[in-house]
Every structure is written in structure tokens, then in C-alpha cells.
Amino acid sequence: MKPARIRNEFGARRFKGTGRTRIPQTMNGWMGNRRSPSIRPTKKDRALGGEEEVSSAYEMYEIDALEDLKGFCINTKGRRVLRDRSSQYYSVKLGFLMRSDPNLMMTHTKSTIDIDIHSLTFIFNRYMKFILKSKPTPKFNDPEYDSHQDSVLWDLPSVQLSLLDGPLSSCQVKIEAEDNSLLELLNQFDLDSAVNQILGQVGLEKTTKVKWNFSKVVDEPEFGPANPAKTVYIVGEQETRDGKLEDCCKWMSIKGCADLLMEVKPSNDRIGPLVVIGLLNESMQFSKLNIPPTLRSQEYPPGVKIVPMRSRTTKPFHTTNLVVFVPGASYNDFGGDNFVASGDALIIDPGCSSAMHKELEQIITALPRKLVVFVTHHHHDHVDGLSIVQKCNPDATLLAHENTFRRIRKDDWSLGYIPVLGSEEICIGGQRLRLISAPGHTDGHVALLHVTTNSLIVGDHCVGQGSALLDITSGGNMSDYFRTTFKFMDLSPHVLIPMHGRINMWPKHMLCGYLKNRRNRESTILKAIEDGAKTLFDIIAHTYADVDRSLWVPAASNVRLHVDHLAQQNKLPKEFSMQRFQSTCKLSFFSRWIWEYLRSSLYIKCRRLQVIKVVGAGAVAAVAVLYSVRQILSSRKRVAVIAR
């Protein structure tokens, strides 16, 4: 009989009578893209659904990086932690912050607790803010990739909180807050060790006296594929600023942070999102847009609002990021007026599903009438809301590549448009944005660079987790993909804004990771060809031998693009015939794939059936033995009675 499920005060599922609580898993961290090590789940973790949830999501979306799908388990201080390899975690603002991290599952010796994991972020003093240099991303141990380094990122100091093994008799850290329920939540964590850890990082004595006050809680939007995180900001009032700080720390005013954000150059130091979202967005009015209360948005960089909205996208994602740009101030950072379009507001990729059209209509209605609409490419999860934009504002100007516009249905947009190639500039509210040609995902794919903040909106060239498949039916091309990736690295953007998932604060590291992954996949394909594979099916069977056969079909398009790329580089063996290969990419591949899929499915079913048969036979044998023993005992009892 299954234990009854109830909910505890934190919304986690609790199994009555078992002492076990389990929370839905989400991705580690908040924003950025700093990688944490992979962790292999144990049998107990798999039983709780940990690995299956993560790996299946990756397998359906990121067919090129299957070697990165798996997780593993590590033990730290008696707790077992489940993480995925591309999990993201981040440090928070000045002050004491806690960040939710539901993708971490803490397993204690007595019970399994699945409440949100938080990180602690400090805000020292109210006027001069204390920021910490973020730890750089891990190196690839390859000079080609390690030579591309992102600029220094300054953000609020933070640390992940650990759940307490048991109730503490006393706690040195005292936090004042009006909400008692919040204090009850904070008391679940080891605040003392977290505070001491941060103080040690910044060079302050552990005995430094700081008065802590609760500031606010920030709920992350539903970027996916994991559940949104929760960030709690706590302000610390320090009596003095005496003491020697580490080189990785410095004091900076809010104005200094804002100046560094809005006067950027490609290699300048950067200010992280914890400072912006936790401090600057309230003290400085960057954007004039009010988002409907049913939606959550994130404003980073300043003036750029990212609103994830439900769409018909590919798993593991469920949303497409609607990017809304409504400058709160005019910086006039351009010279001349050679713009292909201008307006007071800009929206990018209105691709929400019909269920979200009401919210999209509210957003469009709240925007200025002089509206510019830009679409990165034609996929339905990026253009499904165009009809609502046209309905609410018929005067809106649409910008799109010619190859993109000809694939957009008339039902979505029946008015005219301004064709762009990817070298033009537009002016929105006195700020300059530059269009960047970015073919690869499709042949009409275009990115957008916000010059003022050096932020790059990348469409589907990059995604918040994993990588997107290239659309071979719409001009997807591996050579173009590599060239676009190198072009993005040359721009040295301060942040990448994908249309699916969280923003990435380490652009060059992410782009180098994409290059390395694609090249490794290409090397595997070339090895299969050199070993004698001649057809598409043979190459996939060799390259993806350990992958579920149902995923071979989406893998086929990328394999074809990789083979074309190898041919362009003259890397294919002389005996390999491209003409023969191309003739096996349609009916021949699908017929062989169907047979292999059915065969493997039957094999799995037969193995399961054999296990069932063995178990059943064992059960029958056990019953027979028990019945025989019972009969023998009964016979002996009757003989004894007769003998009497």
C-alpha cells in the first residue's frame, strides 16, 4: 500500500508515515552558466526519478552532447547531492542572499529532504556596496579554447546554504525580519558556517559584528527546463569598514555600478545580475514597462526585460523568452541617423502559444504605438504571437530576414516588413542596436546586439541548457554554425540572452563549449566513416550505439550536416562516396531505422519477459516446495496418530 502524500509548509511532497520528503528537482543556481561537476545517481536516487528526469530532457533536446547528459553522485558531509552537468549556479548581491536551488536533493541519514536549497548573499552597508569578483569558469585544458577568456564579473558575495542535520542549540547569526515564516525557513539552514565562509572569502574576521536584516525575496521567472529558483536578499550593517580586504573584493556605490553597466566596452569589467536585480532595478528606473501580474520577468541587462512565455517549443523547454526593450532613458550613444528602423519600443520573438495570447495582448497594449518587432527566425515557437501584435498595433514595424519572412504564414503576419541581412542598425528610444547575421540554426537566423550594454540576443544559436538542433529543412548548415560561433566570440559580449532558458554570464566559455562539443561529435563521425561506415544509418549506429533508438531520427539531421562539413574541409576518405551517402538519407535510412527500433524494442521486452518468467517460475517453485513440505508434515502427523 502506497503511503499517503501530504504537503509540508514549504510545498514539498511528504510521504506520510515514511519520514521522507521529496521536492521537484530544478537546475542548480540562478543565472549565469558556471558548470558544476557531473554526478552519477545511485539506485536510490534513480528510484526517486532523479536521473531519468534530467537525462530524458537532455536526450530530447540536445542530441549533440549526449556524453554530457549523465549525472553522478558525490558525498559531502553525509549528504548526497544530485546535479546535472550543465547546472548553473551564481553568486548574489551585496548583502546576505539566499537562493533557491531545487535541483539539489539532500539525502540525510534519517530522512530525504527536498525543500528548496538556498544560497546566502551579503549586502554590506546601505550606501557603499560590497562586491566580489566572481570565480572564473573552469578551463578546457586546451590552449585554443582557454585563450578565449570572458572579462571580470563583479557581483554580490554569496554562498550555497546547507541544510542542518539536526536542530541547533544556538545560532550566532541573527536575522531580523517581520515575516516569521521566512525566519522559520532560514533556520533550516546552517547560517553560521555560510556567514563564516563568506567573511573568509572577503578577508574579514569571522568575529566581525554585523547586524543582518531581511531585504526581499526575488522569484525567478519560469525559464525552464527546471523549476524557478527563489532568492532572498539580506542586508548586513557593518559598524566599520576597517580591515584588509582580499584583492577579489572592493566597495562600489550604486551609481558606480550603474555607470559600469551602461558605459561598456567589450573587454571592460562587468556587473552581475544579482546587483542589478536586487539593487539597481529598484533604485533606478531603467524600463517603463509593467508586466501583467500573472507573468514573472527578469530585467538584465538594465532596460531589457525577459519574459518567458509558454510556447510550442521542443522539450525540455516549455517557454520562449519574449524580450521587451523599452528604454527608460535616452543615452544617444550613436552618431548619425542611418538606421533601418526606429521606434520607442522593441519586442523580439513573440512566439507564445494561444493560451498566452491574452497576456501578450496586455503587454503590447501597454507599449508605445511606435513599436518595432524583430524575429530571429521563423520557427513557430518564435512567431506564434505575431498575429496578436498585428491585431493590437497595426502600425508596428516588422524586421526579419528574407528567408525568415517567406516562411511565416499569412495568418501570423499579413502586413509588410523591412528585410534585413544582418549588418543594419536600429534605434529604439535613443539607443542603438545592431543586427548580426547568424546563419547555422536556419539560413535566415539573425541575432541582435544591444550596443549600450554589449548584450547579445542570440535566438536559438545558444540555449540556456544544452544545445539546439540545426534545422536542415530550413537551410541549417554546420559550416555557417561554426562561423557564427566565432563571430559571436569576436564580439566579446558581456552576456548572452537565448530565447530558451536562463541568460549566460560567461559567453565565451559557453561558445567554446559548443565548438568543442561539435568538433568531438564530428571526430566520432569521421572515425565511423574511416572504420567503414558508408551509409547514414551505419554512421548513426556507430556514433549513437548507446543511445535510445527513438533519438536516432533527430540525430540524423545533425549527422548529415557534419558529413557535409567534413566534405567541405576535404577530410573524408577518398573511397567515401558522398553521392551514395546522400542516397541513403531518406527511405533507406527510415526503413532500416524502423527495423532496428522494432528489434531493439522487442529485445527489451523479451528481456523483461524473461525476467518475469524467471521470477514467476521461482515463485511457482517456491509454492510447490512449500506445498510438498506441508504434505510431508501432514502425512507424518497422520502416521503418528495411527501408530497411537
C-alpha positions as CSV (number, residue, x, y, z in Angstrom):
1,M,0.0,0.0,0.0
2,K,1.4,3.4,-1.0
3,P,2.0,6.0,1.7
4,A,-0.4,8.9,1.6
5,R,1.0,12.1,0.2
6,I,0.7,15.3,2.0
7,R,2.3,18.8,1.6
8,N,4.5,20.4,4.1
9,E,4.7,24.1,4.8
10,F,7.3,24.6,2.0
11,G,5.1,22.9,-0.7
12,A,7.2,19.8,-0.8
13,R,5.5,16.4,-1.2
14,R,5.8,14.4,2.0
15,F,5.0,10.7,2.3
16,K,3.0,10.2,5.5
17,G,4.5,7.6,7.8
18,T,7.8,7.3,6.0
19,G,9.6,10.4,7.3
20,R,10.6,11.2,3.7
21,T,10.0,14.4,1.9
22,R,10.7,15.0,-1.7
23,I,10.8,18.2,-3.8
24,P,10.6,18.6,-7.5
25,Q,14.1,19.0,-9.0
26,T,15.3,22.1,-10.7
27,M,18.5,23.3,-12.2
28,N,21.3,24.3,-9.8
29,G,21.5,28.0,-9.3
30,W,20.0,31.1,-10.7
31,M,21.6,32.6,-13.8
32,G,24.9,32.5,-15.5
33,N,26.4,29.3,-16.7
34,R,29.2,28.2,-14.4
35,R,29.5,24.5,-14.7
36,S,29.5,22.2,-11.8
37,P,30.9,18.6,-11.9
38,S,28.7,15.8,-13.1
39,I,27.3,13.4,-10.5
40,R,26.2,9.8,-11.1
41,P,23.0,8.9,-9.3
42,T,22.7,6.0,-7.0
43,K,19.9,3.4,-7.3
44,K,18.0,5.2,-4.6
45,D,18.2,8.5,-6.5
46,R,17.1,6.8,-9.7
47,A,14.2,5.4,-7.8
48,L,13.2,8.9,-6.9
49,G,13.3,9.9,-10.5
50,G,16.4,12.0,-10.4
51,E,18.5,10.7,-13.4
52,E,15.5,9.8,-15.6
53,E,14.1,13.3,-15.4
54,V,17.4,15.0,-16.3
55,S,18.7,12.7,-18.9
56,S,15.4,12.3,-20.8
57,A,15.1,16.1,-21.0
58,Y,18.6,16.4,-22.4
59,E,18.2,13.5,-24.8
60,M,15.1,15.0,-26.5
61,Y,16.7,18.4,-26.9
62,E,20.5,18.1,-27.0
63,I,21.4,15.2,-29.3
64,D,24.9,16.5,-29.9
65,A,26.1,16.4,-26.3
66,L,24.8,13.0,-25.1
67,E,28.1,12.4,-23.4
68,D,27.2,15.3,-21.1
69,L,23.8,14.1,-20.2
70,K,24.5,11.9,-17.3
71,G,24.9,12.9,-13.7
72,F,26.7,11.4,-10.8
73,C,26.6,11.4,-7.1
74,I,29.1,12.8,-4.6
75,N,29.0,12.7,-0.9
76,T,29.7,15.8,1.1
77,K,29.3,15.9,4.9
78,G,26.9,13.0,4.9
79,R,24.6,14.4,2.2
80,R,24.2,13.0,-1.3
81,V,23.7,15.6,-3.9
82,L,22.2,15.1,-7.3
83,R,23.2,17.6,-10.0
84,D,23.2,17.7,-13.8
85,R,26.4,18.5,-15.6
86,S,25.4,21.8,-17.1
87,S,23.8,23.0,-13.9
88,Q,24.1,26.7,-13.3
89,Y,24.8,28.5,-10.1
90,Y,25.5,32.0,-9.2
91,S,26.6,34.4,-6.5
92,V,24.1,37.0,-5.4
93,K,24.2,40.6,-4.5
94,L,25.7,42.8,-1.9
95,G,24.4,41.5,1.2
96,F,23.2,38.3,2.6
97,L,21.2,36.5,0.0
98,M,19.7,33.1,-0.2
99,R,19.0,31.5,-3.5
100,S,16.7,28.5,-4.0
101,D,18.2,25.6,-5.8
102,P,15.6,22.8,-6.0
103,N,17.7,20.7,-8.4
104,L,19.8,19.7,-5.4
105,M,18.5,16.8,-3.4
106,M,19.9,16.4,0.0
107,T,19.8,12.9,1.4
108,H,20.3,12.6,5.2
109,T,20.9,9.5,7.2
110,K,17.4,9.8,8.7
111,S,15.3,11.3,6.0
112,T,15.3,12.7,2.5
113,I,14.6,16.4,2.4
114,D,13.5,18.0,-0.8
115,I,13.0,21.6,0.1
116,D,14.5,24.4,-2.0
117,I,18.2,24.9,-1.5
118,H,19.2,28.5,-0.9
119,S,22.4,30.5,-1.3
120,L,23.3,33.2,1.0
121,T,24.2,36.6,-0.5
122,F,25.5,39.6,1.5
123,I,24.8,43.3,1.2
124,F,27.2,45.2,3.4
125,N,26.0,48.7,4.3
126,R,23.3,50.6,2.5
127,Y,25.3,53.2,0.6
128,M,28.6,51.8,-0.4
129,K,28.0,48.3,-1.8
130,F,30.5,45.4,-1.3
131,I,31.1,43.4,-4.5
132,L,33.1,40.3,-5.1
133,K,34.9,39.1,-8.2
134,S,33.1,36.0,-9.5
135,K,35.2,32.9,-9.8
136,P,36.1,32.3,-13.4
137,T,34.8,29.3,-15.3
138,P,36.8,26.0,-15.4
139,K,39.4,25.7,-18.1
140,F,39.1,23.3,-21.0
141,N,42.8,22.4,-20.8
142,D,43.1,23.2,-24.4
143,P,45.0,26.4,-25.5
144,E,42.7,27.0,-28.4
145,Y,39.7,27.3,-26.1
146,D,41.4,28.7,-23.0
147,S,42.7,31.6,-24.9
148,H,39.2,33.0,-25.1
149,Q,38.5,34.5,-21.7
150,D,35.5,36.4,-20.5
151,S,36.1,39.7,-18.8
152,V,35.9,40.1,-15.0
153,L,32.4,39.8,-13.4
154,W,31.7,41.6,-10.2
155,D,28.6,40.6,-8.2
156,L,27.4,40.3,-4.6
157,P,29.1,37.7,-2.5
158,S,27.1,34.6,-1.9
159,V,27.3,31.0,-0.8
160,Q,25.1,28.0,-1.0
161,L,23.4,27.1,2.2
162,S,23.5,23.6,3.6
163,L,20.6,22.0,5.5
164,L,21.1,21.3,9.1
165,D,21.5,17.7,10.2
166,G,19.5,18.5,13.3
167,P,18.3,21.4,15.4
168,L,20.9,23.8,16.7
169,S,21.1,24.6,20.3
170,S,22.3,28.2,19.4
171,C,22.9,30.2,16.3
172,Q,25.4,33.1,16.2
173,V,23.8,34.7,13.1
174,K,20.7,36.6,14.0
175,I,18.4,37.9,11.2
176,E,15.7,40.4,11.8
177,A,12.5,40.1,9.6
178,E,8.9,40.9,10.0
179,D,7.8,37.7,8.5
180,N,8.2,34.8,11.0
181,S,7.6,32.2,8.3
182,L,10.7,33.3,6.5
183,L,12.7,33.1,9.7
184,E,11.5,29.6,10.2
185,L,12.7,28.7,6.7
186,L,16.1,30.3,7.2
187,N,16.5,28.4,10.4
188,Q,16.5,25.1,8.4
189,F,20.0,26.0,7.2
190,D,23.5,26.3,8.6
191,L,23.7,30.1,8.6
192,D,26.8,30.2,10.9
193,S,29.1,28.3,8.5
194,A,27.7,30.2,5.5
195,V,28.5,33.6,7.1
196,N,31.9,32.5,8.2
197,Q,32.7,31.2,4.7
198,I,31.8,34.5,3.0
199,L,33.7,36.5,5.6
200,G,36.7,34.4,5.0
201,Q,36.5,34.8,1.2
202,V,36.5,38.6,1.5
203,G,39.2,38.8,4.2
204,L,37.1,39.8,7.2
205,E,37.4,38.2,10.6
206,K,34.9,35.6,11.5
207,T,34.2,37.5,14.6
208,T,33.2,40.7,12.6
209,K,30.0,42.0,14.1
210,V,27.3,42.5,11.5
211,K,23.6,43.3,12.0
212,W,21.6,41.3,9.5
213,N,18.2,42.4,8.2
214,F,15.9,40.7,5.7
215,S,15.6,42.8,2.5
216,K,13.4,40.9,0.0
217,V,12.7,37.7,-1.9
218,V,13.0,37.6,-5.7
219,D,11.2,34.8,-7.6
220,E,13.0,33.7,-10.8
221,P,10.8,33.5,-13.9
222,E,10.0,30.1,-15.3
223,F,12.9,29.9,-17.8
224,G,13.0,26.1,-17.6
225,P,13.6,23.3,-18.0
226,A,14.0,23.2,-14.2
227,N,11.7,24.8,-11.7
228,P,12.3,28.5,-10.9
229,A,14.6,29.4,-8.0
230,K,14.0,31.8,-5.2
231,T,16.4,34.4,-4.0
232,V,16.4,36.0,-0.5
233,Y,18.4,39.2,0.0
234,I,19.7,40.0,3.4
235,V,21.4,43.3,4.3
236,G,24.3,43.5,6.7
237,E,25.1,46.7,8.6
238,Q,28.8,46.7,9.5
239,E,30.0,49.1,12.1
240,T,33.3,49.9,10.3
241,R,34.9,49.2,7.1
242,D,38.3,48.6,8.7
243,G,40.3,45.6,7.9
244,K,42.3,44.4,4.8
245,L,40.1,43.1,2.0
246,E,41.2,40.4,-0.5
247,D,42.1,41.5,-4.0
248,C,39.0,40.0,-5.3
249,C,36.8,42.4,-3.3
250,K,36.0,46.1,-3.5
251,W,33.5,48.7,-2.4
252,M,31.4,50.4,-5.0
253,S,28.4,52.8,-4.9
254,I,25.2,52.1,-6.7
255,K,26.0,54.9,-9.2
256,G,29.4,53.3,-9.8
257,C,27.7,50.0,-10.6
258,A,25.2,51.7,-12.9
259,D,28.0,53.6,-14.8
260,L,29.9,50.4,-15.3
261,L,26.7,48.7,-16.7
262,M,25.7,51.5,-19.1
263,E,29.2,52.6,-20.3
264,V,30.6,49.3,-21.5
265,K,33.3,48.2,-23.8
266,P,33.9,44.6,-25.0
267,S,36.7,43.9,-22.5
268,N,35.6,46.0,-19.6
269,D,34.7,44.7,-16.2
270,R,31.1,43.6,-15.8
271,I,28.4,43.9,-13.1
272,G,26.5,40.7,-12.4
273,P,22.7,40.3,-12.3
274,L,22.5,40.0,-8.5
275,V,23.5,43.6,-8.2
276,V,21.1,44.7,-10.9
277,I,18.0,42.7,-9.9
278,G,18.5,43.0,-6.2
279,L,19.5,46.7,-6.0
280,L,19.6,48.7,-9.2
281,N,16.3,47.9,-10.7
282,E,14.6,49.4,-7.7
283,S,16.8,52.5,-7.2
284,M,17.0,53.4,-10.9
285,Q,14.1,53.2,-13.4
286,F,15.6,51.5,-16.4
287,S,12.4,50.3,-18.1
288,K,9.0,51.8,-18.3
289,L,7.1,48.6,-18.9
290,N,4.7,47.0,-16.4
291,I,4.4,43.2,-16.9
292,P,1.0,41.6,-16.2
293,P,0.8,40.2,-12.7
294,T,0.3,36.6,-14.0
295,L,3.8,36.7,-15.5
296,R,7.2,37.0,-14.0
297,S,10.1,38.8,-15.8
298,Q,13.7,39.5,-15.3
299,E,15.4,42.7,-16.2
300,Y,19.0,42.2,-17.0
301,P,20.8,44.0,-18.5
302,P,19.1,47.2,-17.5
303,G,16.3,48.2,-19.8
304,V,16.0,44.7,-21.3
305,K,13.1,42.7,-19.9
306,I,13.0,39.0,-20.5
307,V,9.5,37.4,-20.1
308,P,9.4,33.6,-20.6
309,M,6.0,32.6,-22.0
310,R,4.6,29.2,-22.7
311,S,5.1,28.2,-26.3
312,R,5.1,25.2,-28.7
313,T,8.8,24.7,-28.3
314,T,10.8,21.5,-28.1
315,K,11.4,19.6,-24.8
316,P,12.9,20.0,-22.3
317,F,11.9,23.7,-22.6
318,H,8.3,24.8,-22.3
319,T,8.7,28.6,-22.8
320,T,10.1,31.1,-25.3
321,N,11.7,34.2,-23.9
322,L,9.9,37.3,-25.1
323,V,12.5,40.1,-25.0
324,V,11.0,43.6,-24.5
325,F,13.1,46.7,-24.8
326,V,11.6,50.0,-23.5
327,P,14.4,52.3,-22.6
328,G,13.7,54.4,-19.5
329,A,16.3,56.9,-20.6
330,S,17.9,58.1,-23.8
331,Y,21.7,57.7,-24.0
332,N,22.1,59.0,-27.5
333,D,25.2,56.8,-28.0
334,F,25.1,56.9,-31.7
335,G,26.3,59.2,-34.4
336,G,24.2,59.9,-37.5
337,D,20.8,58.6,-38.4
338,N,21.5,55.7,-40.8
339,F,19.0,53.3,-39.2
340,V,16.9,50.8,-41.0
341,A,14.1,51.3,-38.4
342,S,13.4,53.4,-35.3
343,G,10.8,53.4,-32.6
344,D,10.1,53.9,-28.9
345,A,9.9,50.2,-28.0
346,L,11.1,46.8,-29.3
347,I,9.9,43.3,-28.9
348,I,11.8,40.2,-30.0
349,D,10.3,36.8,-30.9
350,P,6.7,36.9,-29.8
351,G,6.2,33.2,-30.0
352,C,3.9,32.3,-27.2
353,S,1.1,29.7,-27.6
354,S,-2.5,30.7,-27.9
355,A,-3.1,30.1,-24.2
356,M,-0.8,33.1,-23.5
357,H,-2.2,35.4,-26.1
358,K,-4.2,37.4,-23.5
359,E,-1.0,38.2,-21.6
360,L,0.8,39.1,-24.8
361,E,-2.1,41.4,-25.7
362,Q,-1.7,43.2,-22.4
363,I,2.0,43.7,-22.9
364,I,1.5,45.0,-26.5
365,T,-1.2,47.3,-25.4
366,A,1.0,48.8,-22.7
367,L,3.8,49.5,-25.1
368,P,4.2,52.8,-27.1
369,R,2.5,52.8,-30.5
370,K,5.8,53.3,-32.3
371,L,6.7,49.7,-31.9
372,V,9.4,47.7,-33.7
373,V,9.0,43.9,-33.9
374,F,12.1,41.7,-34.6
375,V,12.1,37.9,-35.2
376,T,15.3,36.0,-35.1
377,H,13.9,33.1,-37.3
378,H,10.7,31.6,-38.5
379,H,10.1,28.6,-36.2
380,H,6.5,28.7,-34.8
381,D,7.7,29.0,-31.1
382,H,9.1,32.4,-32.2
383,V,6.3,33.8,-34.3
384,D,3.0,32.3,-33.0
385,G,2.2,35.6,-31.3
386,L,2.7,37.9,-34.4
387,S,-1.0,37.9,-35.1
388,I,-1.7,39.4,-31.7
389,V,0.9,42.0,-32.2
390,Q,-0.6,42.9,-35.6
391,K,-4.1,43.0,-34.1
392,C,-3.2,45.2,-31.2
393,N,-0.8,47.5,-33.1
394,P,-1.3,47.5,-36.9
395,D,1.3,50.3,-37.2
396,A,4.1,48.1,-35.8
397,T,7.1,47.6,-38.0
398,L,8.4,44.0,-38.6
399,L,12.1,43.3,-39.2
400,A,13.1,39.9,-40.5
401,H,15.5,38.2,-42.8
402,E,14.0,37.5,-46.3
403,N,14.4,33.7,-45.7
404,T,12.6,34.0,-42.4
405,F,9.7,36.2,-43.7
406,R,8.8,33.9,-46.6
407,R,8.3,31.0,-44.2
408,I,6.0,33.0,-41.9
409,R,2.3,32.2,-42.5
410,K,0.0,35.0,-43.7
411,D,-2.3,34.2,-40.8
412,D,0.6,35.2,-38.5
413,W,1.6,38.4,-40.3
414,S,-0.2,39.8,-43.4
415,L,1.3,43.3,-43.4
416,G,4.6,44.4,-45.0
417,Y,8.1,44.1,-43.4
418,I,11.6,45.5,-43.6
419,P,14.0,42.9,-44.9
420,V,17.4,42.8,-43.1
421,L,20.6,40.9,-43.9
422,G,22.3,41.3,-40.5
423,S,24.5,44.3,-40.9
424,E,22.0,47.1,-40.2
425,E,21.3,49.1,-37.1
426,I,18.1,50.2,-35.5
427,C,17.3,53.0,-32.9
428,I,15.0,52.3,-30.0
429,G,14.3,55.2,-27.6
430,G,17.6,56.8,-28.4
431,Q,19.7,53.6,-28.1
432,R,21.4,51.7,-30.8
433,L,21.0,48.1,-31.6
434,R,23.0,46.2,-34.3
435,L,21.7,43.3,-36.3
436,I,24.2,40.4,-36.6
437,S,23.9,37.8,-39.4
438,A,23.9,34.4,-37.6
439,P,23.1,31.6,-40.0
440,G,23.5,28.0,-38.8
441,H,20.4,27.1,-37.0
442,T,18.5,28.3,-40.1
443,D,19.6,30.2,-43.2
444,G,17.7,33.3,-42.1
445,H,18.8,33.3,-38.5
446,V,19.7,36.8,-37.2
447,A,21.0,37.9,-33.8
448,L,20.8,41.4,-32.2
449,L,23.5,43.3,-30.2
450,H,22.4,46.0,-27.7
451,V,25.4,48.2,-28.1
452,T,24.9,50.2,-24.9
453,T,25.3,47.2,-22.6
454,N,27.1,44.9,-25.1
455,S,24.4,42.3,-24.7
456,L,23.9,39.7,-27.4
457,I,20.4,38.3,-28.1
458,V,21.3,35.0,-29.8
459,G,18.0,33.5,-30.9
460,D,18.4,29.7,-31.0
461,H,22.1,29.6,-31.7
462,C,22.5,29.1,-28.0
463,V,20.0,27.9,-25.4
464,G,20.1,28.2,-21.6
465,Q,20.8,24.5,-21.2
466,G,22.3,22.1,-23.8
467,S,22.3,23.0,-27.5
468,A,19.7,23.3,-30.2
469,L,19.4,21.1,-33.3
470,L,20.1,22.7,-36.6
471,D,17.1,22.8,-39.0
472,I,18.3,21.0,-42.1
473,T,14.9,21.6,-43.8
474,S,15.4,25.4,-43.4
475,G,18.9,25.8,-44.6
476,G,20.6,24.7,-41.4
477,N,24.3,24.5,-42.0
478,M,27.2,23.3,-39.8
479,S,29.8,25.5,-41.6
480,D,27.7,28.5,-41.0
481,Y,27.1,27.5,-37.4
482,F,30.9,27.4,-36.8
483,R,31.4,30.8,-38.5
484,T,28.6,32.4,-36.5
485,T,30.0,31.0,-33.2
486,F,33.4,32.5,-34.0
487,K,31.8,35.8,-34.9
488,F,30.0,35.9,-31.6
489,M,33.2,35.3,-29.7
490,D,34.9,38.2,-31.6
491,L,32.1,40.5,-30.4
492,S,33.1,39.7,-26.8
493,P,29.6,40.2,-25.5
494,H,29.0,40.8,-21.8
495,V,26.0,38.4,-21.6
496,L,24.2,36.0,-23.9
497,I,20.4,36.2,-24.0
498,P,18.9,33.0,-25.5
499,M,15.3,32.6,-26.4
500,H,15.0,29.5,-24.3
501,G,16.3,29.2,-20.8
502,R,18.4,31.4,-18.5
503,I,20.8,34.1,-19.6
504,N,24.5,33.2,-19.7
505,M,27.1,35.4,-18.0
506,W,30.1,33.6,-19.4
507,P,29.6,33.9,-23.2
508,K,33.0,32.9,-24.5
509,H,33.1,29.9,-22.2
510,M,29.7,28.7,-23.4
511,L,30.6,29.3,-27.1
512,C,33.9,27.5,-26.7
513,G,32.0,24.6,-25.1
514,Y,29.7,24.5,-28.1
515,L,32.7,24.4,-30.5
516,K,34.4,21.7,-28.6
517,N,31.3,19.6,-28.4
518,R,30.5,19.8,-32.1
519,R,34.1,19.1,-33.0
520,N,34.2,16.0,-30.8
521,R,31.0,14.8,-32.4
522,E,32.4,15.4,-35.8
523,S,35.6,13.4,-34.9
524,T,33.4,10.5,-33.8
525,I,31.5,10.6,-37.1
526,L,34.8,10.7,-39.1
527,K,36.1,7.7,-37.1
528,A,33.0,5.8,-38.0
529,I,33.5,6.6,-41.7
530,E,37.1,5.6,-41.6
531,D,36.1,2.3,-39.9
532,G,34.0,1.5,-43.0
533,A,30.6,3.2,-42.4
534,K,29.2,4.2,-45.8
535,T,25.5,5.0,-45.2
536,L,23.7,7.4,-42.9
537,F,22.3,4.5,-40.9
538,D,25.7,2.9,-40.4
539,I,27.3,6.2,-39.2
540,I,24.5,6.8,-36.7
541,A,24.6,3.1,-35.5
542,H,28.3,3.5,-34.8
543,T,28.1,7.1,-33.3
544,Y,25.0,6.7,-31.2
545,A,25.2,2.9,-30.4
546,D,24.4,3.5,-26.7
547,V,21.6,6.0,-27.3
548,D,17.9,5.1,-27.4
549,R,16.9,4.2,-31.0
550,S,14.0,6.7,-30.8
551,L,16.5,9.5,-30.8
552,W,18.3,8.4,-33.9
553,V,15.9,10.3,-36.2
554,P,16.6,13.8,-34.8
555,A,20.3,12.8,-34.7
556,A,20.2,12.1,-38.4
557,S,19.9,15.7,-39.5
558,N,23.0,16.8,-37.5
559,V,25.0,13.8,-38.8
560,R,24.2,14.8,-42.3
561,L,25.3,18.4,-41.6
562,H,28.5,17.1,-40.0
563,V,29.3,14.9,-43.0
564,D,28.7,17.9,-45.4
565,H,31.1,20.0,-43.2
566,L,33.7,17.3,-43.3
567,A,33.4,17.1,-47.1
568,Q,33.9,20.9,-47.4
569,Q,37.1,20.6,-45.4
570,N,38.3,17.7,-47.6
571,K,38.6,15.4,-44.5
572,L,36.6,12.5,-45.8
573,P,38.4,9.3,-47.1
574,K,38.8,9.2,-50.9
575,E,36.8,5.9,-51.0
576,F,33.8,7.5,-49.3
577,S,31.1,8.4,-51.8
578,M,29.0,11.5,-51.0
579,Q,26.6,10.6,-53.7
580,R,26.0,7.2,-52.2
581,F,25.7,8.6,-48.8
582,Q,23.1,11.1,-49.8
583,S,21.1,8.4,-51.5
584,T,20.8,6.6,-48.1
585,C,19.5,9.6,-46.2
586,K,15.8,9.1,-46.9
587,L,13.9,5.9,-47.5
588,S,16.8,3.6,-46.9
589,F,17.6,5.2,-43.5
590,F,14.0,5.2,-42.3
591,S,13.3,1.6,-43.3
592,R,16.5,0.4,-41.6
593,W,15.8,2.6,-38.6
594,I,12.2,1.2,-38.2
595,W,13.5,-2.3,-38.3
596,E,16.2,-1.5,-35.7
597,Y,13.8,0.3,-33.5
598,L,11.3,-2.6,-33.5
599,R,14.1,-5.1,-33.0
600,S,15.6,-3.3,-30.0
601,S,12.1,-2.7,-28.5
602,L,11.3,-6.4,-28.8
603,Y,14.6,-7.3,-27.4
604,I,14.0,-5.1,-24.4
605,K,10.5,-6.6,-24.0
606,C,11.9,-10.1,-24.3
607,R,14.4,-9.4,-21.6
608,R,11.7,-8.1,-19.4
609,L,9.6,-11.1,-20.2
610,Q,12.4,-13.5,-19.4
611,V,12.9,-11.8,-16.1
612,I,9.2,-12.1,-15.4
613,K,9.3,-15.8,-16.4
614,V,12.2,-16.5,-14.1
615,V,10.6,-14.7,-11.2
616,G,7.3,-16.5,-12.0
617,A,9.0,-19.8,-12.2
618,G,10.8,-19.2,-9.0
619,A,7.5,-18.2,-7.3
620,V,5.8,-21.4,-8.6
621,A,8.7,-23.5,-7.4
622,A,8.6,-21.9,-4.0
623,V,4.9,-22.6,-3.7
624,A,5.4,-26.2,-4.9
625,V,8.2,-26.7,-2.3
626,L,6.0,-25.2,0.5
627,Y,3.1,-27.4,-0.6
628,S,5.3,-30.5,-0.6
629,V,6.7,-29.8,2.8
630,R,3.2,-29.2,4.1
631,Q,2.1,-32.5,2.6
632,I,5.0,-34.4,4.2
633,L,4.4,-32.9,7.6
634,S,0.7,-33.8,7.3
635,S,1.5,-37.4,6.3
636,R,3.8,-37.8,9.3
637,K,1.2,-36.4,11.6
638,R,-1.4,-39.0,10.3
639,V,1.1,-41.9,10.7
640,A,1.8,-40.8,14.3
641,V,-1.9,-40.7,15.1
642,I,-2.4,-44.2,13.6
643,A,0.6,-45.6,15.5
644,R,-1.0,-44.5,18.7
